Amino acid sequence: MRAKMRLMGFHGATVKPLNEEAAAELGAELLGEAIVFGVGGLCLYLEYARQAAQARRREEEQAAALRDLRERLQHLEEVLGGSTGTKPPGDGSGGAPQGSASGRG
């Protein structure tokens, strides 16, 4: 009861002792509220952990797909470079001059 009075803002108030029935009822109410808040907090934590794991898994999948695409691109560049003896156009090291691709000036 003292804790409840402090929560309500009555710091210096004196509280007379409760009878056994009122104390049991108040204790049961506090225990019930603690359980509800505990379960709610646990649900929030589990949902956060699930979302974090899902985001981490999605990022790993995207990174793996990007690595695969880079490897495939490198392989294609090697195949093209090996068959013609030059690097493919558009890589910045040769090919058609930039800006005059259409021939219109």
C-alpha positions as CSV (number, residue, x, y, z in Angstrom):
1,M,0.0,0.0,0.0
2,R,2.9,2.3,0.7
3,A,4.3,1.7,-2.7
4,K,0.9,2.4,-4.3
5,M,0.7,5.7,-2.3
6,R,4.2,6.7,-3.4
7,L,3.3,6.0,-7.0
8,M,0.2,8.2,-6.7
9,G,2.3,11.1,-5.3
10,F,1.6,10.8,-1.6
11,H,5.1,10.6,-0.1
12,G,4.5,11.6,3.5
13,A,1.1,10.0,4.0
14,T,0.8,7.4,6.8
15,V,-1.1,4.3,5.9
16,K,-2.8,2.2,8.5
17,P,-2.2,-1.6,8.2
18,L,-4.6,-3.5,5.9
19,N,-6.6,-6.4,7.0
20,E,-5.6,-9.8,5.6
21,E,-8.3,-10.0,3.0
22,A,-7.5,-6.5,1.5
23,A,-3.8,-7.3,1.6
24,A,-4.3,-10.5,-0.3
25,E,-6.6,-8.8,-2.9
26,L,-4.0,-6.0,-3.4
27,G,-1.2,-8.5,-3.7
28,A,-3.1,-10.6,-6.2
29,E,-3.9,-7.5,-8.2
30,L,-0.2,-6.4,-8.2
31,L,0.9,-9.9,-9.2
32,G,-1.6,-10.1,-12.0
33,E,-0.4,-6.7,-13.4
34,A,3.2,-7.8,-13.1
35,I,2.5,-10.9,-15.1
36,V,0.6,-9.0,-17.8
37,F,3.4,-6.5,-18.1
38,G,6.0,-9.2,-18.1
39,V,4.3,-11.2,-20.8
40,G,3.8,-8.0,-22.9
41,G,7.5,-7.1,-22.5
42,L,8.6,-10.6,-23.5
43,C,6.4,-10.5,-26.6
44,L,7.9,-7.1,-27.6
45,Y,11.4,-8.5,-27.1
46,L,10.7,-11.7,-29.1
47,E,9.2,-9.7,-31.9
48,Y,12.2,-7.3,-32.0
49,A,14.6,-10.3,-32.0
50,R,12.5,-11.9,-34.9
51,Q,12.6,-8.7,-36.9
52,A,16.3,-8.2,-36.4
53,A,17.1,-11.8,-37.4
54,Q,14.9,-11.5,-40.5
55,A,16.6,-8.2,-41.5
56,R,20.0,-9.8,-41.0
57,R,19.0,-12.8,-43.1
58,R,17.7,-10.5,-45.8
59,E,21.0,-8.6,-45.9
60,E,23.0,-11.8,-46.0
61,E,20.9,-13.0,-49.0
62,Q,21.4,-9.7,-50.8
63,A,25.1,-9.7,-50.2
64,A,25.3,-13.3,-51.5
65,A,23.3,-12.4,-54.6
66,L,25.6,-9.4,-55.2
67,R,28.7,-11.5,-54.8
68,D,27.3,-14.0,-57.3
69,L,26.5,-11.3,-59.8
70,R,30.0,-9.8,-59.4
71,E,31.5,-13.2,-60.0
72,R,29.4,-13.8,-63.0
73,L,30.2,-10.4,-64.4
74,Q,34.0,-11.0,-63.8
75,H,33.7,-14.4,-65.6
76,L,31.9,-12.8,-68.5
77,E,34.5,-10.1,-68.8
78,E,37.2,-12.7,-68.8
79,V,35.4,-14.7,-71.5
80,L,34.9,-11.6,-73.6
81,G,38.4,-10.3,-73.0
82,G,39.9,-13.7,-73.8
83,S,38.0,-14.2,-77.1
84,T,38.7,-10.7,-78.6
85,G,42.0,-10.0,-76.9
86,T,40.7,-6.7,-75.5
87,K,38.6,-5.5,-72.6
88,P,34.9,-4.9,-73.3
89,P,33.8,-1.4,-74.3
90,G,32.5,0.9,-71.6
91,D,34.9,0.0,-68.9
92,G,36.7,3.3,-69.2
93,S,40.0,1.9,-70.5
94,G,39.3,2.0,-74.2
95,G,36.6,1.5,-76.7
96,A,34.6,4.3,-78.4
97,P,35.3,7.9,-77.3
98,Q,32.9,9.2,-74.7
99,G,30.3,11.8,-75.9
100,S,30.6,11.1,-79.7
101,A,28.9,7.8,-79.9
102,S,26.2,9.0,-82.3
103,G,28.5,10.9,-84.6
104,R,26.4,14.1,-84.5
105,G,28.8,16.2,-82.6
